[in-house]
Amino acid sequence: MSRTIPRAYVTAAWSKNPVAARDEAKKYCSELVKEGYLPLCPILAFDGIFSDEDTDAHKRRKEMSEDLLRRARFLVICGGKQNEDVKDDIAIAKKAKVIVTTINGVIGYD
């Protein structure tokens, strides 16, 4: 009988530099995998999916990200800062009864 791997939606006040943001996201997701979580990280999942010419891309990406968050068991806030995107994710998580924690709260326990 296999166990269900808990899904953890990864959010942060990502760098405006896309390369730096992806590197940060990979680091956080790797830590979550080591702790036994399945990271759901839109910044990585949707990388290269949406075209810059697509006028609805931002809206669709936001809708898909919200869907991932609602399917998660945990919202994991990474980094030391919070911006409006992180605050929006927290509000969505609370409404959807998703547990809100930080990366330190996840990797700090054995």
Secondary structure, DSSP 8 states (H G I E B T S, - for coil): ------EEEEEE---SSHHHHHHHHHHHHHHHHHTT-EEE-HHHHTTTTS-TT-TTHHHHHHHHHHHHHHH-SEEEEESS---HHHHHHHHHHHHTT-EEEEHHHHHT--
